[in-house]
Amino acid sequence: MTRRYLLPAILFISLIFSGCGGGGGSAGSQGPSGAGSPEGTLDSGGGPTGRIELAIQWPQVSKVGKLIPQAADRVEVSVSGEGLSQSLFQSVPRSQMQNNQAIVSFPSVPVGNKVVEVKALDSANNIVAHRIKPISVTSGQQSQVEAPLGMTVSTVALCLLSSPSPGVRRS
């Protein structure tokens, strides 16, 4: 009986933690558009490249809810993967968004599989929303990234229930 519930519990916990991951990188310098300029090191050696573009929507308050929590102070985007010796990184402060939107672009990204990580952080650097999205960069093409931000799980409680083994009798 216990084994019947153990596998679904493990799968559920894996699903919860699938969006969790390390981050890092250094803060990007601010460009004239308000978005940080991409930082990182390319290993492409002049090989074929593509472009990654992400539109960050900072929704207005509505009855339906928001994708980015009100507490978010800035959004950070990092790209890692094949052909990159170091992650590319950009940070967009909320105050620099125009019409509740910012476009984050990473030009000249080496061709190959990449992982885009998007984090919304509050003023104390706590992650309030997070998404990791795998993409593939194709030569001469622009890869659009759709990564809606959801709420980050801050605490998970795990309760394993046990039942007696077959042949064991409770008194």
C-alpha positions as CSV (number, residue, x, y, z in Angstrom):
1,M,0.0,0.0,0.0
2,T,2.8,2.4,0.9
3,R,4.6,1.8,-2.4
4,R,1.4,2.8,-4.2
5,Y,1.5,6.3,-2.7
6,L,5.3,6.7,-2.7
7,L,5.8,7.0,-6.5
8,P,3.1,9.7,-7.0
9,A,4.5,11.6,-3.9
10,I,8.0,11.5,-5.4
11,L,6.8,12.6,-8.8
12,F,4.8,15.5,-7.2
13,I,7.8,16.7,-5.3
14,S,10.0,16.4,-8.4
15,L,7.5,18.6,-10.3
16,I,7.5,21.2,-7.6
17,F,11.3,21.5,-7.6
18,S,11.7,21.2,-11.4
19,G,11.8,25.0,-11.8
20,C,14.3,25.5,-9.0
21,G,17.9,26.0,-10.0
22,G,21.0,27.9,-9.3
23,G,21.5,31.2,-10.8
24,G,24.4,33.5,-10.9
25,G,26.3,35.8,-13.1
26,S,27.2,39.4,-12.6
27,A,24.9,42.4,-13.0
28,G,24.8,43.7,-16.6
29,S,25.4,47.3,-17.4
30,Q,22.4,49.4,-18.2
31,G,21.8,50.3,-21.8
32,P,19.8,53.3,-23.1
33,S,16.6,51.1,-23.4
34,G,16.7,50.3,-19.7
35,A,17.6,46.7,-20.3
36,G,21.0,45.5,-19.2
37,S,23.5,44.8,-21.9
38,P,24.4,41.1,-22.3
39,E,27.5,39.9,-20.5
40,G,29.3,36.6,-20.8
41,T,31.8,34.9,-23.0
42,L,31.1,33.3,-26.4
43,D,33.0,30.2,-27.5
44,S,31.7,30.3,-31.0
45,G,35.0,31.4,-32.5
46,G,33.2,33.1,-35.3
47,G,30.9,30.2,-35.9
48,P,27.2,30.4,-36.8
49,T,25.0,32.4,-34.4
50,G,21.4,33.3,-33.8
51,R,19.5,35.7,-31.6
52,I,17.4,35.2,-28.4
53,E,14.6,37.7,-27.6
54,L,12.3,37.7,-24.6
55,A,9.5,40.2,-24.1
56,I,8.9,40.8,-20.4
57,Q,5.4,42.0,-19.6
58,W,4.8,43.7,-16.3
59,P,1.1,43.3,-16.1
60,Q,-1.3,45.9,-14.6
61,V,-3.3,44.8,-11.6
62,S,-6.4,43.0,-12.6
63,K,-9.1,40.7,-11.1
64,V,-7.5,37.7,-12.9
65,G,-4.1,38.2,-11.2
66,K,-0.6,39.0,-12.4
67,L,2.2,36.9,-13.8
68,I,4.9,39.0,-12.0
69,P,4.2,39.6,-8.3
70,Q,3.8,43.1,-7.1
71,A,6.8,42.7,-4.8
72,A,9.1,42.2,-7.8
73,D,11.7,45.0,-8.0
74,R,13.5,43.7,-11.1
75,V,13.7,40.8,-13.6
76,E,16.9,39.0,-14.3
77,V,17.5,36.9,-17.4
78,S,20.4,34.5,-18.0
79,V,21.3,32.2,-20.9
80,S,23.6,29.2,-20.6
81,G,24.4,26.2,-22.8
82,E,26.3,24.9,-25.8
83,G,29.0,27.3,-27.1
84,L,29.0,29.6,-24.0
85,S,31.8,29.4,-21.5
86,Q,30.0,31.7,-19.2
87,S,26.3,32.6,-18.9
88,L,24.9,35.6,-20.7
89,F,23.0,37.9,-18.3
90,Q,20.7,40.9,-18.3
91,S,18.8,42.7,-15.5
92,V,15.8,45.0,-16.0
93,P,14.7,47.1,-13.1
94,R,11.0,47.7,-12.8
95,S,11.5,51.5,-12.9
96,Q,13.0,51.2,-16.4
97,M,10.1,49.4,-18.0
98,Q,8.3,51.3,-20.7
99,N,4.5,50.8,-21.1
100,N,4.8,47.8,-18.7
101,Q,7.2,46.0,-21.0
102,A,10.8,45.4,-21.7
103,I,12.5,43.6,-24.5
104,V,15.6,41.6,-23.6
105,S,17.8,40.6,-26.5
106,F,20.9,38.5,-26.7
107,P,22.4,39.0,-30.2
108,S,25.1,36.7,-31.7
109,V,24.4,33.7,-29.5
110,P,26.2,30.5,-30.7
111,V,24.0,27.9,-32.3
112,G,22.9,25.0,-30.1
113,N,20.8,24.1,-27.1
114,K,20.4,26.7,-24.5
115,V,18.6,27.2,-21.2
116,V,17.0,30.6,-20.4
117,E,16.4,31.4,-16.8
118,V,14.1,34.2,-15.8
119,K,13.8,35.4,-12.2
120,A,11.8,38.2,-10.7
121,L,13.4,39.5,-7.5
122,D,12.2,41.8,-4.7
123,S,14.3,44.6,-3.2
124,A,15.8,42.1,-0.7
125,N,17.0,39.8,-3.6
126,N,14.4,37.2,-2.8
127,I,13.1,35.3,-5.8
128,V,9.4,35.9,-6.0
129,A,8.9,34.3,-9.4
130,H,11.0,31.9,-11.5
131,R,11.0,30.0,-14.8
132,I,13.6,27.9,-16.6
133,K,13.0,27.3,-20.3
134,P,15.1,25.2,-22.7
135,I,15.4,26.5,-26.2
136,S,17.4,25.8,-29.4
137,V,19.3,28.6,-31.2
138,T,19.4,28.2,-35.0
139,S,21.8,29.9,-37.3
140,G,20.6,33.3,-38.5
141,Q,17.3,32.9,-36.8
142,Q,15.7,34.7,-33.8
143,S,14.4,32.5,-31.0
144,Q,11.4,33.9,-29.2
145,V,11.2,32.8,-25.6
146,E,7.8,32.5,-23.9
147,A,8.4,32.0,-20.2
148,P,5.5,33.2,-18.1
149,L,6.6,33.7,-14.5
150,G,4.7,31.9,-11.7
151,M,4.9,32.0,-8.0
152,T,8.0,30.4,-6.4
153,V,7.4,27.8,-3.8
154,S,9.2,29.0,-0.6
155,T,8.4,26.1,1.7
156,V,7.6,22.5,1.0
157,A,6.4,20.1,3.7
158,L,6.8,16.4,3.1
159,C,4.8,13.9,5.1
160,L,5.4,10.3,4.4
161,L,2.7,8.0,5.7
162,S,3.6,4.4,6.5
163,S,1.3,1.4,6.6
164,P,2.2,-1.9,8.1
165,S,4.1,-4.4,6.0
166,P,2.1,-7.4,4.8
167,G,1.8,-9.9,7.6
168,V,2.4,-7.3,10.3
169,R,-0.5,-6.8,12.6
170,R,-1.2,-3.6,14.5
171,S,-2.4,-3.8,18.0
